[in-house]
Amino acid sequence: MTEAVEKLLQTLDLERIEENLFRGTSPDQSWQRVFGGQVIAQALVAAQRTVPADRFCHSLHSYFMRPGDPATPIIYDVDRIRDGGSFTTRRVVAIQHGHAIFSLSASFQKDEEGLDHQATMPDVPGPDEVPHGEDLNQTILKRAPEAVRRYWERPRPIEFRPISFDHYLTQEKLEPVQRVWVRCPGEIGDDRALNAAVLAYLSDMTLLDTSLFAHGLSVFDKRIQAASLDHAMWFHRPMRVSDWLLYAQDSPSSSGARGLTRGSLYSADGILTASVAQEGLIRPRREPSA
């Protein structure tokens, strides 16, 4: 297990400071703001720790309200809204400096049998068939802008293998579709709650970028102010984030300085494990007045 993965697991292991209050920290205080996936995952962990062990998150809906300060602990206040016969509902508010920075509503359910169908996984090259490692550095990243190279070369707890890097290498307007193989490069076991939390963490990565493809831009473009506004997930079937998952994304619309992106996460053998939807801010930066 890499140091980055160990640090992620420590970040998700919240401190309980009261019955419904938890405290989380950020792994890197040098960041400009707290990574959105971290707050989603920590809030989910806080909710998970107030529900019975045999109930698993099947959906969450969240809003980002203020940028998080990575140098300050985040307090997660859990409201036990409902404990029903089959479903449990929780609301979590993340607080810093006396203000709410994020809110999450999550629903948990006992496992049940029922009707079963799913969309078919896109036909794409496997994770070992796309450029990665030194091959990626030598064939693609050396042609990418410096900000892109720094991002892809730094250690992280999630390994990404995009099917295509075209949007980083050109300003051509592309179809707003992205396919990325993802996994946590460390064995974290079969604990469903932990796997769901790590999946929530990684689900905020690469997603917003897809809404910029149609405009010949990326989140690294200094002409764009980009930030997550809301984030929703539906957990369909158990998964292991230590195994490869295909993150298939598309953006059906952008308007009003906002971009909408949808994502589907498939196991390597084609099982649809989760769905994601996110709206993000993609505001063109205004030139300063003379």
C-alpha positions in Angstrom: 0.0 0.0 0.0 1.4 3.4 -1.0 1.9 6.2 1.4 -0.8 8.2 -0.4 -3.3 5.4 0.1 -2.4 5.1 3.8 -2.8 8.9 4.2 -6.3 8.7 2.5 -7.4 6.0 4.9 -6.2 8.0 7.9 -8.1 11.0 6.5 -11.3 9.0 6.3 -10.9 7.7 9.9 -12.8 10.5 11.6 -12.4 11.4 15.3 -15.7 11.0 17.2 -16.0 14.0 19.5 -19.6 13.5 20.6 -22.5 11.1 19.8 -23.3 12.8 16.5 -20.2 15.0 16.0 -17.1 14.0 14.2 -13.8 15.8 13.3 -11.8 15.4 10.1 -8.6 16.9 8.9 -7.1 17.4 5.4 -4.0 15.4 4.3 -2.2 18.4 2.7 -2.4 21.8 4.1 -0.6 23.3 1.1 -3.7 23.0 -1.0 -5.6 26.2 -1.9 -8.9 24.6 -0.7 -10.1 21.3 0.5 -10.7 18.7 -2.3 -14.4 18.2 -2.8 -14.2 14.4 -2.9 -12.6 14.5 0.5 -15.5 16.3 2.1 -18.0 14.1 0.4 -16.2 11.0 1.6 -15.7 12.2 5.2 -19.4 13.3 5.5 -20.4 9.9 4.3 -18.1 8.2 6.9 -19.7 10.4 9.6 -23.2 9.3 8.5 -22.1 5.6 8.2 -21.0 5.7 11.9 -24.5 6.5 13.1 -26.3 3.7 11.2 -26.6 -0.1 11.9 -23.8 -2.2 10.3 -26.2 -4.1 8.1 -27.5 -1.0 6.3 -25.5 0.4 3.4 -25.7 3.7 1.6 -27.7 3.5 -1.6 -27.8 7.2 -2.4 -26.4 10.6 -1.4 -27.1 14.1 -2.4 -24.8 17.0 -1.5 -24.1 20.7 -1.9 -20.9 22.7 -1.7 -21.5 26.1 -0.1 -18.1 27.5 0.8 -14.4 26.6 0.0 -12.9 24.4 2.7 -9.8 25.6 4.6 -7.3 22.7 4.5 -5.4 24.1 7.5 -8.5 23.8 9.8 -10.2 20.7 11.0 -13.8 20.1 9.7 -16.6 19.4 12.1 -19.3 17.0 10.8 -22.6 17.3 12.5 -24.9 14.3 11.9 -28.7 14.7 12.1 -30.4 11.3 12.6 -33.5 12.1 10.6 -35.2 8.7 10.4 -34.6 5.1 11.3 -37.3 3.0 9.5 -37.9 -0.7 9.0 -35.9 -0.9 5.8 -34.3 2.6 5.3 -32.3 5.0 7.4 -31.8 8.6 6.6 -29.1 11.0 7.7 -28.2 14.6 7.1 -24.6 15.8 7.6 -23.4 19.4 7.8 -19.7 20.2 7.5 -18.6 23.2 9.5 -15.5 25.4 9.5 -15.0 28.8 11.2 -18.6 28.8 12.5 -20.1 28.4 9.0 -21.5 25.5 7.0 -19.3 24.7 4.0 -21.1 21.6 2.8 -24.2 19.5 3.4 -25.0 15.9 2.6 -28.2 13.8 2.8 -27.7 10.1 2.6 -30.1 7.1 2.6 -29.2 3.6 3.8 -31.0 0.3 3.2 -30.8 -3.3 4.2 -29.9 -5.7 1.4 -33.0 -6.9 -0.4 -33.7 -9.0 -3.5 -35.6 -7.4 -6.3 -35.8 -6.7 -10.1 -32.4 -6.4 -11.7 -31.2 -4.7 -14.9 -28.4 -2.4 -15.9 -26.9 -0.4 -18.8 -24.2 -2.0 -20.8 -20.6 -1.0 -20.2 -19.0 1.0 -23.1 -16.6 -1.1 -25.2 -13.2 0.4 -24.5 -9.6 -0.8 -24.2 -8.7 -2.3 -20.9 -6.6 -0.6 -18.3 -3.4 -2.3 -19.4 -4.0 -1.3 -23.1 -3.9 2.4 -22.5 -0.8 4.5 -21.9 0.3 4.5 -18.3 3.5 4.8 -16.2 6.7 5.6 -18.0 5.0 5.1 -21.4 2.5 7.8 -20.5 5.3 10.1 -19.5 7.3 9.6 -22.7 4.5 9.6 -25.2 1.9 12.0 -24.0 2.7 14.0 -20.9 5.9 15.4 -22.4 3.7 17.2 -24.9 1.2 18.4 -22.3 1.2 21.9 -20.6 3.3 22.1 -17.4 0.2 22.3 -15.1 -1.1 19.0 -16.6 2.2 17.2 -16.2 2.5 18.3 -12.5 -1.0 17.0 -11.8 -0.6 13.6 -13.4 2.9 13.0 -12.1 2.3 13.7 -8.4 1.6 10.8 -6.0 -2.1 10.3 -5.3 -4.2 7.6 -3.5 -6.2 7.0 -6.7 -4.7 5.7 -10.0 -6.2 7.0 -13.2 -5.7 5.6 -16.7 -7.7 7.8 -19.2 -8.6 6.2 -22.5 -7.7 9.6 -24.2 -5.6 12.6 -23.3 -6.7 14.6 -26.3 -8.5 17.4 -24.4 -5.2 18.2 -22.6 -3.2 18.4 -25.8 -5.5 20.5 -28.0 -8.0 23.4 -27.8 -10.2 21.6 -30.4 -13.9 21.3 -29.4 -14.5 17.6 -28.6 -17.5 15.4 -27.9 -18.2 15.8 -24.1 -17.5 12.2 -23.3 -14.7 10.8 -21.1 -13.7 7.2 -20.2 -11.2 6.7 -17.4 -10.0 3.5 -15.6 -9.7 4.1 -11.9 -8.7 2.2 -8.8 -7.2 2.6 -5.4 -3.6 1.1 -5.7 -3.7 -0.6 -2.3 -5.6 -3.6 -0.9 -8.3 -2.1 1.4 -10.4 -5.3 1.7 -14.1 -5.9 1.3 -15.6 -3.6 3.9 -18.5 -2.1 2.0 -18.7 1.1 4.0 -15.0 1.9 3.4 -15.2 1.0 -0.3 -18.2 3.3 -0.7 -16.4 6.1 1.0 -13.3 5.7 -1.2 -15.5 5.5 -4.3 -17.2 8.8 -3.2 -13.8 10.3 -2.8 -12.6 9.4 -6.3 -16.0 10.2 -7.9 -15.2 13.9 -7.8 -12.1 13.5 -9.9 -12.1 14.2 -13.7 -15.9 14.7 -13.6 -16.1 18.5 -13.9 -13.5 18.5 -16.7 -15.9 16.5 -19.0 -18.3 19.5 -19.2 -15.4 21.6 -20.7 -14.6 19.2 -23.6 -17.2 20.7 -25.9 -15.6 24.2 -25.5 -12.0 23.2 -26.1 -11.1 23.9 -22.5 -9.9 22.0 -19.4 -10.0 22.7 -15.7 -6.3 23.7 -16.0 -7.2 26.6 -18.3 -6.6 29.8 -16.4 -9.4 31.4 -18.4 -11.9 29.3 -16.5 -13.1 29.4 -12.8 -14.1 25.9 -12.0 -15.6 24.4 -8.8 -18.1 21.6 -7.8 -21.5 23.0 -6.9 -23.4 19.8 -6.1 -22.8 16.0 -6.2 -25.1 13.0 -6.2 -24.3 9.3 -6.1 -26.3 6.1 -6.3 -24.7 2.9 -5.1 -26.2 0.0 -7.1 -24.1 -3.0 -6.2 -21.1 -3.8 -4.0 -17.7 -3.1 -5.4 -14.0 -3.2 -4.6 -12.1 0.0 -5.3 -8.8 -1.9 -5.2 -10.0 -3.4 -8.5 -10.1 -1.5 -11.8 -13.4 0.4 -12.4 -14.3 2.1 -15.7 -15.6 5.7 -15.0 -17.7 6.5 -18.1 -18.7 10.2 -18.2 -20.7 12.5 -20.4 -21.9 16.1 -20.2 -25.4 16.6 -21.6 -25.5 20.4 -21.0 -23.7 23.5 -20.0 -25.4 26.9 -19.5 -25.5 29.8 -17.1 -21.8 29.3 -16.1 -22.6 25.8 -15.0 -21.8 22.4 -16.5 -23.7 19.1 -15.8 -21.8 15.8 -16.0 -23.0 12.3 -15.5 -20.9 9.3 -14.6 -21.3 5.5 -14.5 -18.8 3.3 -12.6 -18.4 -0.3 -14.0 -16.3 -3.2 -12.7 -13.9 -4.6 -15.2 -16.3 -7.5 -15.9 -19.1 -5.0 -16.9 -21.1 -4.7 -13.6 -22.6 -1.3 -13.1 -21.7 -0.5 -9.5 -22.6 3.2 -9.1 -23.9 6.3 -10.9 -22.9 9.9 -10.4 -24.2 13.3 -11.3 -22.6 16.6 -10.7 -23.2 20.3 -11.6 -20.1 22.5 -11.5 -19.2 26.1 -11.9 -17.4 26.8 -15.2 -17.4 30.5 -15.2 -15.2 32.4 -17.8 -12.8 34.7 -15.9 -13.4 38.4 -16.6 -10.4 40.4 -17.7 -9.4 43.0 -15.1 -10.5 46.5 -15.9 -7.8 48.8 -17.2 
